[in-house]
């Protein structure tokens, strides 16, 4: 374990222990397994991402 890992670990623990709600980053891959309806979760992602976004020449 190097110092960078320790710092990242401390940051994760601080986020979990904070009284401030963590930033929500929903995705279709996660939401498709969730039982909470979109009426109760405005962040819910109902549709898969546009496949055309995966066809690019960035890499």
Buried (B, 14 or more C-beta within 10 A) or exposed (E): EEEEEEEEEEEEEEEEEEEEEEEEEEEEEEBEEEEEEEEEEEEBBEEEEEEEEEEEEEE
